[in-house]
Amino acid sequence: PAGFLGGNILNVVRQYWLDSYGNIRFPYGSDRQSNTVVVIHDAFQGVNYWKGFLAPPQYDGVVLDTHIYQMFSPAENARTDAQHIQNACSRGSELANSGLWVVVGEWTPGATDCAKYLNGRGVGSRYDGTYPGTSRIGSCVGKTGKASTFSQQYKDFLRQYWEAQTSTYEKGQGWIQWTWKAEIADEWSYQAGLANGWIPKNPTTRAYPNIKLAIDSPTNKPVNLPDPEAIVQQCRDATLAATAAYSIFPGIPLIDESRGRAYAWVKYTACTTMSEALTQQFVAQSINSDADATVRVPWVYLAFRSGSYGYIVMEYIDGPTCDDSDVKLVAAAVRTLIAIPGPIAHSFFVEGMSSVTYSSVRELENHVNGVSRDPSN
């Protein structure tokens, strides 16, 4: 039912389902209950709209069918791969706590509305701006059609997005992917996903069991950047080596073997948060475009959680370490950072003044590193 059309539709639908409940659950003209469940659709209102409707203990055996897509508005099409994944992961709580059995009865690994005829015969897509009244976000080439035209990077995303959705939807009562087979849109096809590797033959298999991407920057990301699983493994190997050598370090460089130089830095700790990564990316966007800025902030290429650790993969900026006597230079950099309007303010500073006095750059560095390792300091 098209509840989004408004009017009296939702009232009629609600009454119809209430009237139908007894006919389905008690069809024998007595208090004998049938094994047939009642399946209702969310009328495109979302799961939370139906909280308390046909709910236990007065009612039982009711399944709510919801359809979750992220491509039927310009804003959804404009989401990055990481934002699509993050949005999917964010739905687990509402599915688990709805009060009804919830099945996600339609969804897709596709993240754009590029599929031919998806919006209607002869109607274009919002993603490439051919849908009436929309502006171009990007090209549909390589986003839809035959899997043979898909890049490995895009197939990796389809796998990550598929796993993010299935893992989340299983916090409810399960899922049904739309669709088994599509004529010319393999990103929608379960059959094509099986054949091309972004859907596992065993649907419980996970290539990315713990990873939740917060940032995946396609604009700035180096083409040779390893995938998150490989980065996690490199960090594990480095941690084991450091433990054996009784040393501690805040992260590892990623080395371009052909040039023998670092091109990225991975910061990883149990205290590393995705809020920190998003703040750093915001600061980089705010400062790096300013030719007069006294500070350059590393771009964030990737940010994700795996297990109990947070990982921030950022631009590696080669340069000298500040001398202990460069207090004024560091102070100028701090003033630049805290002057940015947005999520930069911290209780570390009060009205632009540090609540603690430092006699050297090293003392400030040691304090900040200590807070990073133990937030209770």
N, C-alpha and C positions, 0 to 999 in steps of 0.2 A: 504493500500500500504506500502511495506517495504522500507520506505525512508532511513532506516539505512544501506541499502546495497550500497548506493552511486550511482555512475554512473549517467545516465541520467534520473533515475526514478523520481526524484522530479520535474524536468522540464516538463516531460510528464504529471505527475499528475496535476500540476498547470494549464497547458494548457487545459487538459481535463475538469477540473472544471470550468474554464473560459468559455469554449465552451458550457458546459452544462447549465450554469446559465440561459441564455435566454430561452432555451427550457423548463426549469422547471418553471421559474417565469412568462414567457410570452408565453404560449403554443398556444394562439389562433390566432396567425398571426397578432396581432394588439397591441396597447398599453395597452390593458386590462390585468391586473395582476392577476395571480392565487393565491389561498390561500395556495398552497403547498410550504413548505420551502425547501431550499437546505441544505442537511446535508453532510458535508465533514469531513474526518478524518484527524487528525494531522500528519499522516504518521510517527508516533513515533518520531516526532521532538520536541514535546512540544508546549504549547500554544503560547509562545512568538515568536516562529519562524514565525507564521502566522499573526503577527500584520500588519495591512494595506492591507491585502489580502481580496478581496471581501468585503471591509469595507464600511459602510455608509459614505457620503450620496449617492455615486454613485451606491452602491448595498444595498439591504436590504433582510431580511428574510433568513439569512444564519446562520446555526448552526454548530459549530465546536465540533466534538466528540473527546474527549481525554481519554486515558486510563492511570490510575495512579496505579502503583504497586511499592512495595518496597522490592522485593525479587529476582530479576533476575540478581544480581551481588553479589559476595562475600561481598563487602563493605556494601551493603544494608542488607544482612542477618546478618551481625555482629552488626547492630544497637541495642541498648538497647530498651526496651519497651518505655521509655520516649523519646528517639530519634525518634522512629517511629511516636509517637504522635506529637512531635514538628515539624517534617518534614511535616506531614499532615496539621498542623495548619498554616504553613508558606506559603501555596499555595493560600490562600484566595485572596491576592492582584492581582496576575496574572490572576485569574479566573474572578475577578470583573472588571478588566481594560483591557481586551483583545481587545475590540472593536467589537467582535462578540458575539453572544449567545453561551455560552460554556456549554456543558453537559458532565459530567464525565461518560462516557458510560460503563466503566468497572473499577471495583475496588473490593477489598475484605477486610474483617476484619483480614484475615490471614496475618502474618508478616514474614513467612519463606517460602522457596520453598520445604517444606517437603511433600506436598500432592503427593500421588502416581500418576505417569504418568504426573505430571505437566510439567516436562521438556522433556517429550517424553517417549514412552513405553520402559521399560528396562533401562531408564536413571535415575541415582540417584539424590541426592539433594546437593546443595552447602552447606547447613547448617550442614549436618552431614559428609561432605567430601566425599560422594560417587559419586558426579558428577566429571567427568574426569578433572584433573588438578586443583582441589581445595583441601583445607585443612579443617579439621573438626573445626567447631565453637561450636557445641553442639549436644545433642541428639535430634532426632525427636520424641522420645517417649513422649507422652503427649502434643505434639504440633499439631498433625494431627490425623485423624482417627475418631472414634466415640466419641461423647461428653461425654459419660460415663467415658472415660479415662482422661478427662480434670480436672485439679485441680480447686478449686474455685478461686485461685489467677489468673490462666490463663483465666478463664471465665470473671473475673473482668476486666482484660486487654482487652479482646475482646470487652467488652461493652465500655470501655473508648476509644479504638481505633475506634470503629464503630461510636461513637458520635463525636469524633474529625473530622473524615472524612466527615460525613454527614453535620455537622455544617459548615465546610469549603466549601464543594462542593455546598452548597446552596447559597454561595456568587456569584456563577455563576448562571446558569439556572437550576441546579438540578443534579441528579445522577441516575444511574441504577447499582445496585449491581450485580456483577457476582459471584455467580449464585444462582438460586432458589434452586436447589437440586444437591448435589454431591454424588457420589456413596460411597466413603469411605474417605471423607475429610469434616467433619462437620464444621470446621472453615471457609470454603468457602460457606456454605449453608445458605441461608436466612431462609429456612424452619427449619433447625436445630437450628439456632439462636433464632427464635421465640419460639421454643419448650423448649429451655434450658436457656432462660432469658438474653442472651447478645444482643438480638435485641428486642426492645419493640413492642408490638402489634400496638400501635400508633407511627408511625415513628417520630413524632414531640416531643415525650416525652424524657426528658433528666434526667438521674440520676446524671450526672456530668455537669451541665449547664455552669459553669464558670471556671472549673479547667483546667489549662494548665500545664502539668508536664514538668519540665526542667531536673530533676534528679530523677531517680528511680533505686537505687543501689541494685540489687538482691544478690550481693556477700556479702555485709556487713549488709544488713537490718535485724533487728530482726524479727523472725517469728510471734511475737505477736504484731507487729506494726499495729495500726488501719489504715483503708483506709483514703484517704484525706478528704472525706466528714465528717467522724467522728472526725478527728483532727480539722477541721474548727469549728465544733460545740463545741468541748471542749474549744477552744480558745474564742469563742463567750461567752460561759458561764463564763469563767474566767474573761473576760473583763467586763461583767456586774457586777460580784461580786466585782471587783477592783474599778469600778466606784462608786458603792454603799458605799465602804469603803474609798473613796477618796485616793486611792493608785495608783501608777504607777509601772509597771514592764515590763521588756523587753521580757518576754516569759513565758512559762509554762513547768514544767517537765511532762513527761509521766511516770506513776508509775506502776511497776510490783506488783500487789496486793498480789500475793502469797509470794513475798519476802519482800514487804514493802519498796522498794527502787526504785529510779529513774533509768531508763535505756535509756532515750532519752530526749532531750530538744528541744522545738519548739520556734523558734524566729519568731515573726510575727509583721510587721508594714506596714504602707502604703509606707514607704521608702525602704523596703526590696526588693532587686532586684534579678533577676535570675542570673545576672552577678556576684553578690556577692556570690551566692551559688556555681556557677561554679568555681569561683576563690578559694573559701574555699576548694572545693573538689580537685582542682589541687594542692593546698598547702599540703593538707593531704597526697595525693599520693606521693608528693615530699619529705616530711619530715618524715612521720611515719615509713618508711622503713629504715631510717638511725638510726642505733643503737647509734651513737654518738651525735644525735641531742639533744639540750637543751630544745626543745619545742615539745609538742605533740598537734596536731591539731585534733579537733573532726571530725570524718567522717560524711559526709552528706548522710543521708539515703533517704530523699525525699526533693524535692524543687518544689514548684508550686505556681501559682497565683490563687486566688479565689476572684472574685469581685475586689475591689481596693487594696487588701492586698497581700503581698508576704509572703510565709511561707517557712522556712528552718527547716527541722526536722533533728537533728544531734545527734551524739553520746554524751551521758552524761558522762563527766569525773569528778569523785569525787575527790576533793583535796582542800587544804587550799587556801584562798585568799592571794595574796601577801600583805605583810606589806607595809605601806607607805614608809618605809626606804629602800625597796628592789629595788632602782632605777637601780643599776648595773645589777641585774637579769633581770629586764624588758628590759633594754637596750640591753642586750645580746640576748634576745628573738626577739626583733625588728630587730636586725642586721641579725639574722638567717633568718627571714622572707623576708626581702628585698634583701637578697643575692640570692634568688631563681630566676633562669632565667625564664622569662615568664610573665604572666599578673599580677604582684604583685606591680610594681612601681606605685607611686601615687604622685601627686603634693604636698602632705603632707610632702614629703621628697625631698630634693634637694642634689644630689650627696651623698646620704647616710647620710646626716645630717638633723636633724629636723629644720624646719624654725622657730620653737617656742621652747623656753626653759621652762622646767617643773621642779619645785622644789621638787615634790613628785609623787609617783605612783598615788595617789588619784587625783592630778591635771590633769595628763595625762588622767586618766580614765574618769573624768568628761568632759574633752574637747571632747574626742572621742565619748562618749555617747551623748553629745550635738550635734555634727555633725551628728550622726546617726538619731537623732530625727528631726533635721532641717538642711538640707544640705546647707542652705544659710549662716550658721555661719562661 
